[in-house]
């Protein structure tokens, strides 16, 4: 749901809101998207989660533009009727569009809120109408969805990726890195990964994931990510450089890896993201590690220092170090920023 943040910041800048206003809009967006995701799965019907993202970013924008209840209803109608997206974005060979899918949905959500504030009406009964989202997309769980309150908010239950790879791979990467010191110098004969349905379906079963030919496909391949973790001892942005995609060491380990859906591990999802990795070596050594809550999970959260370190790694070579340091300082006190400071927050040059 972090893709909602840029939409909220953008509208906050345009509407002259302060940091606390923008944070409230972000909390609202997280609440709406995550509650809908938990209530009714889009993936099960072949639809992409950014369908919900258009609605959540639209409501964040509507909040920042101080829309009334009727305008917000029209905002939902305008955002929902024309932003139904298919899961093909994340299926098979993954293209550049994957990185744009939610940005497009958020852009369209902001557009819907802007139209509503200017007086345009949208379709009524966007959820429950005879041709609304619930009957058309088979989203029966949405009828009784309730937003949080009293301190029970979804933003506190979301995760941060410790490694720059698809989220369901995080626990498998973690397990491989824990096992690596135990098999150092040994020849790996077989890697067995027991996993849960969502992970197997998304990143552990398609033939394209066995021989990824793009960064986008590689970081959505549990085969590739685990092989890199075992070979390199880490997974970084450089892991997905073009020259690594044909690395013989990685491809050899991929060919020795099997990923199997496990009914017991299915029980642990979505509370956790359980992956169970067993590595068998040529000399007979067998090691095993199961990880349910990798670093960054709500049950195993990253510290502020770890989040800042991740940002600094990703910013290196993209923006100046002084700019990165200034951004960290401003973001860490975001709730105290006035409207002018929010407006100027991202005024900097890319290297």
C-alpha positions in Angstrom: 0.0 0.0 0.0 3.0 2.4 0.1 2.2 3.3 -3.5 -0.6 5.5 -2.0 2.0 7.8 -0.4 3.1 9.6 -3.5 -0.5 10.4 -4.4 -1.2 11.8 -0.9 2.0 13.9 -0.8 1.3 15.2 -4.3 -2.3 16.3 -3.5 -1.1 17.6 -0.1 1.4 19.8 -1.9 -1.2 21.0 -4.4 -3.8 21.7 -1.7 -1.5 23.5 0.8 -1.8 20.9 3.5 0.7 20.3 6.3 2.5 17.1 7.3 -0.1 15.9 9.8 -2.9 16.3 7.1 -0.9 14.3 4.6 -0.1 11.6 7.2 -3.8 11.3 8.0 -4.6 10.8 4.3 -2.0 8.1 4.1 -3.4 6.3 7.1 -6.9 6.5 5.4 -5.5 5.1 2.1 -3.8 2.2 3.9 -7.0 1.5 5.9 -9.2 1.4 2.8 -6.9 -0.7 0.6 -5.8 -3.2 3.2 -9.3 -3.8 4.6 -10.6 -4.4 1.1 -7.7 -6.8 0.4 -8.4 -8.8 3.5 -12.2 -8.8 2.9 -12.1 -10.0 -0.7 -9.2 -11.3 -2.8 -8.8 -9.7 -6.2 -6.0 -12.2 -7.2 -8.4 -15.1 -6.8 -10.4 -13.8 -9.8 -7.4 -12.8 -11.9 -7.6 -9.1 -11.1 -4.7 -7.0 -9.9 -4.6 -5.4 -6.4 -4.1 -1.9 -7.9 -7.9 -2.0 -8.6 -8.3 -1.3 -4.9 -5.4 1.2 -5.1 -7.4 3.5 -7.4 -10.1 3.6 -4.8 -7.8 4.2 -1.8 -5.7 6.9 -3.4 -8.8 8.6 -4.6 -10.2 8.8 -1.1 -6.9 10.1 0.2 -7.0 12.8 -2.4 -10.6 13.5 -1.5 -9.7 13.9 2.1 -6.9 16.4 1.3 -9.2 18.4 -0.9 -11.8 18.5 1.9 -14.6 16.9 -0.1 -17.9 16.3 1.5 -19.7 13.0 1.8 -21.6 13.3 -1.5 -18.4 14.3 -3.4 -16.5 11.4 -1.9 -19.3 9.0 -3.0 -18.9 10.4 -6.6 -15.1 10.0 -6.2 -15.5 6.3 -5.5 -17.8 5.9 -8.5 -15.5 7.7 -10.8 -12.4 5.8 -9.6 -14.1 2.4 -9.5 -15.9 2.3 -12.8 -12.9 2.6 -15.1 -9.9 1.3 -13.2 -10.5 -2.5 -13.1 -7.1 -4.0 -13.9 -6.1 -7.6 -14.7 -3.4 -9.7 -13.0 -1.6 -10.2 -16.3 0.7 -7.4 -15.1 2.3 -9.8 -12.7 2.0 -13.1 -14.7 4.7 -14.9 -16.7 7.3 -12.6 -18.2 7.0 -9.4 -16.3 7.4 -6.1 -18.2 8.3 -2.5 -17.3 4.6 -1.9 -16.8 4.6 -3.7 -13.4 6.5 -0.7 -11.9 3.9 1.7 -13.4 0.7 -0.2 -12.6 -0.1 1.3 -9.2 1.3 4.7 -10.2 -1.3 4.7 -13.0 -4.0 3.6 -10.6 -3.1 6.4 -8.1 -3.0 9.0 -10.9 -6.4 7.9 -12.0 -7.6 8.0 -8.3 -6.4 11.5 -7.9 -8.1 12.4 -11.2 -11.4 11.0 -10.0 -11.2 13.1 -6.8 -10.4 16.2 -8.8 -13.3 15.6 -11.1 -15.7 15.1 -8.2 -14.5 18.3 -6.5 -15.2 20.2 -9.7 -18.8 18.9 -9.7 -18.7 15.9 -12.0 -20.9 13.0 -10.8 -19.9 9.4 -10.9 -21.8 6.1 -11.2 -23.9 5.3 -8.1 -23.7 2.1 -6.2 -20.2 1.4 -7.4 -19.9 -1.6 -5.1 -23.3 -3.1 -4.7 -25.0 -2.1 -7.9 -26.2 -4.8 -10.4 -23.1 -4.1 -12.5 -20.9 -2.9 -9.6 -17.6 -4.2 -8.4 -19.0 -6.8 -6.0 -21.1 -8.8 -8.5 -18.9 -8.2 -11.5 -15.6 -9.2 -9.8 -17.1 -11.6 -7.3 -16.0 -9.6 -4.3 -18.6 -10.9 -1.9 -16.6 -10.1 1.3 -16.8 -6.4 0.7 -20.4 -5.9 1.8 -19.7 -5.7 5.5 -16.2 -4.3 5.4 -15.5 -1.9 8.3 -12.6 0.5 8.8 -10.5 0.5 11.9 -10.7 2.7 14.9 -9.5 3.0 18.5 -5.9 2.5 17.5 -6.6 -0.5 15.4 -5.3 0.6 12.0 -3.9 -1.4 9.1 -0.9 0.8 8.6 0.5 -0.7 11.8 0.1 -4.2 10.4 1.8 -3.8 7.0 5.3 -4.8 6.1 8.5 -3.3 4.7 10.7 -5.4 2.4 14.1 -5.9 3.8 15.4 -7.2 0.5 14.5 -5.6 -2.9 12.4 -8.6 -4.1 8.8 -9.6 -4.3 7.4 -9.8 -0.8 6.5 -13.5 -0.6 10.1 -14.4 -1.3 11.4 -12.5 1.8 11.1 -15.4 4.2 12.7 -17.8 1.7 15.6 -15.4 1.2 15.9 -15.1 5.0 16.0 -18.8 5.4 18.7 -19.3 2.7 20.9 -16.6 4.3 20.6 -18.3 7.7 21.5 -21.7 6.1 24.4 -20.4 4.0 27.1 -20.4 6.7 26.2 -24.1 7.5 27.0 -25.3 4.0 29.9 -23.0 3.1 32.3 -24.8 0.8 30.0 -27.7 0.2 28.4 -28.7 -3.2 24.7 -28.2 -3.2 22.8 -31.2 -4.6 19.2 -30.2 -4.1 17.1 -27.3 -2.7 13.6 -28.0 -1.6 11.3 -25.1 -0.7 8.0 -25.8 0.9 5.7 -22.8 0.5 2.1 -21.5 0.5 -0.3 -21.2 -2.4 0.1 -17.4 -3.0 3.9 -17.6 -3.2 3.9 -20.7 -5.4 1.4 -19.2 -7.7 3.0 -15.7 -8.0 6.7 -16.4 -7.9 7.3 -20.2 -7.7 5.7 -22.0 -10.6 5.8 -20.4 -14.0 8.5 -21.4 -16.5 9.5 -17.8 -17.0 10.6 -17.7 -13.3 13.2 -20.5 -14.0 15.0 -18.4 -16.7 14.2 -14.8 -16.0 15.3 -12.4 -18.8 14.4 -9.1 -17.1 14.9 -7.5 -13.8 11.1 -7.4 -13.2 10.8 -11.2 -13.7 14.0 -12.0 -11.7 12.8 -10.1 -8.6 9.5 -12.0 -8.9 11.2 -15.4 -9.1 11.7 -17.3 -5.8 14.1 -19.6 -7.6 16.4 -16.8 -8.7 16.2 -14.8 -5.4 17.1 -17.9 -3.3 19.9 -18.9 -5.7 21.4 -15.4 -5.4 21.1 -15.4 -1.6 23.1 -18.6 -1.5 25.7 -17.6 -4.0 26.2 -13.9 -2.9 25.2 -13.9 0.7 22.8 -11.0 0.0 20.1 -9.8 -2.3 20.6 -6.2 -3.5 19.6 -4.1 -6.6 22.8 -5.4 -8.3 21.5 -8.9 -7.9 19.1 -8.2 -10.8 21.6 -6.5 -13.2 21.4 -8.0 -16.7 24.7 -9.8 -16.5 23.6 -11.7 -13.4 20.5 -13.2 -15.2 22.8 -15.5 -17.2 25.2 -16.3 -14.4 26.0 -20.0 -14.6 26.2 -20.4 -10.8 22.7 -19.0 -10.3 21.2 -21.0 -13.2 22.8 -24.2 -11.8 21.2 -23.7 -8.4 17.8 -22.8 -10.0 17.9 -26.2 -11.8 18.5 -27.9 -8.5 15.5 -26.1 -6.8 12.0 -27.3 -6.4 9.2 -25.2 -4.9 6.2 -27.2 -3.6 2.9 -26.0 -2.1 2.5 -27.3 1.5 -0.9 -27.6 3.1 0.6 -27.0 6.6 2.3 -23.8 5.4 -1.0 -22.6 3.8 -2.4 -22.5 7.3 0.3 -20.0 8.3 -0.7 -17.5 5.6 -1.6 -14.6 5.6 -0.7 -14.2 9.3 2.8 -15.0 8.2 4.6 -15.8 5.0 6.0 -19.2 5.9 8.7 -20.7 3.7 10.5 -23.9 4.7 13.9 -24.4 3.0 15.8 -27.7 3.0 19.2 -27.9 1.4 20.9 -31.3 0.6 24.6 -31.3 -0.2 26.6 -33.9 -2.1 28.4 -35.1 1.0 25.1 -36.0 2.6 24.8 -32.9 4.8 21.1 -31.7 5.1 20.1 -28.4 6.7 16.7 -26.9 7.2 15.2 -23.6 8.2 11.6 -22.3 8.3 10.9 -18.6 8.5 7.4 -17.3 9.0 8.1 -13.6 9.9 11.1 -12.3 8.0 12.8 -9.0 8.9 10.4 -6.2 8.1 7.2 -8.2 8.9 4.8 -6.6 11.4 5.7 -9.4 13.8 9.5 -8.8 13.2 9.7 -5.1 12.3 12.7 -3.3 11.1 14.2 -0.6 13.3 14.3 3.1 12.2 18.0 2.7 11.6 17.4 -0.3 9.3 14.8 1.5 7.3 17.1 4.5 6.9 20.0 2.2 5.9 17.8 0.7 3.2 16.9 4.1 1.9 20.5 5.2 1.8 21.4 2.0 -0.2 18.7 2.6 -2.7 19.5 6.4 -2.9 23.2 5.8 -3.5 24.1 7.0 -7.0 20.6 8.3 -7.7 20.6 11.5 -5.5 23.4 13.3 -3.8 24.4 12.1 -0.3 23.6 15.5 1.1 20.1 15.3 -0.4 19.5 11.9 1.0 20.6 13.0 4.5 18.3 16.1 4.2 15.3 13.9 3.1 15.8 11.5 6.1 15.9 14.5 8.5 12.7 15.9 7.0 10.8 12.7 6.7 11.6 11.7 10.3 9.8 14.9 11.5 7.1 14.9 8.8 4.3 15.4 11.2 5.8 18.8 12.2 6.2 20.2 8.7 4.1 23.1 7.6 2.4 23.4 4.2 5.3 25.2 2.6 7.8 22.6 3.9 5.6 19.8 2.5 5.5 21.6 -0.9 9.2 21.9 -1.1 10.0 18.4 0.3 11.0 16.8 -3.0 12.6 19.7 -4.8 15.9 18.2 -5.6 17.9 17.0 -8.6 18.6 13.4 -9.6 22.2 12.6 -10.4 
